[in-house]
């Protein structure tokens, strides 16, 4: 005996129908891709609650809070008055720390400067007197206020980093194209959830946008900062792909000097990756962000970013001009790499797909191995402090991993020909330890 079941499908029960009867569309290019669902809002009722909660937050704010931080007459007075209100409201909460309000205000101030500068770079005619520009600025300010008022309350190290607004502006433009968006409140709430999910739940913020902060030199530091790990990963993968152009640092005799230079490059940070994300074409950005939300996998985002750079080919000359003529990593990245970032992000995903597939497939199987190479082999277990009290992690260049012809790229390392000066004994090989290695950074 068979039974038949029917369900009525209309716009009112579309969320529930998908949840009960169909697999969610995972292709972000598909117009029916459900951005809400992949931010954890999985039903029509949950969506309504999310929007109501967000509106409650906005209703607690003063009218047009973004105007408080604008560079106009009476700015300092407005900020002090606003901070006083925040202190009175927050002091009612258990465990209140006035430092939280100071950092939140600094975050909003930094964002307002960064956002205005970014919008002017994208539109030379930008003015907050323009209704569309004002709407965009206001929405983004509210979203940053909402996210950081929550996250800074959890940890004051979660402050805003210059350049974050590049991602936020791209997501804003993405949300505008979402077919289901009609009401401004709904649009702003979705912008909040996409940005919050990406930065704090995936978490891109912790891994790629939170530099080491000042600490007491008496404080024992045993774990590598996640931000430093990504810097290490990017530079190592970049050199690995172009290993035959980096023989000066791979085979250099003064390894201590080279290792110190490598450490400085890692600590200096590769700042260019986020500055010109706006040059990624909208369709490709939609695909990247959508796929990362679906997989909830930070290593996928790593792979996309690294593949843009590792797969770069200069059409006017050789790949990465004259890299073999410099032995200075920092000089190379400042003088060469940062001048090409706009051109690099202007490439289409179809051009970087081969590198992305190789990197991501390798990460899926070997990411734990790479973490251990960084934390147990490359990290020297030594830390020094800057004059400002920021910890500086010291590394060795992972020469063996860089030179090996792994499953990522089929690039064979071509050794330099050496003069015959043999020595007895040769190089000693280290014994492998069978003990379990504890991971020294927490990635998830």
FENZI-V408480 format. One record per helix or strand of 3 or more residues. SS is the DSSP state (helix for helix, strand for strand). FROM is the first residue (numbers start at 0). TO is the last residue. If there is no record, write none. Layout:
ss=SS from=FROM to=TO
ss=SS from=FROM to=TO
//
This chain:
ss=helix from=10 to=20
ss=helix from=36 to=38
ss=helix from=43 to=59
ss=helix from=64 to=68
ss=helix from=74 to=89
ss=helix from=97 to=121
ss=helix from=130 to=153
ss=helix from=163 to=175
ss=helix from=183 to=200
ss=helix from=203 to=207
ss=helix from=225 to=240
ss=helix from=242 to=244
ss=helix from=246 to=249
ss=helix from=254 to=267
ss=helix from=271 to=274
ss=helix from=276 to=278
ss=helix from=281 to=294
ss=helix from=297 to=309
ss=helix from=322 to=324
ss=helix from=328 to=336
ss=helix from=340 to=344
ss=helix from=348 to=377
ss=strand from=378 to=384
ss=strand from=389 to=394
ss=helix from=398 to=402
//
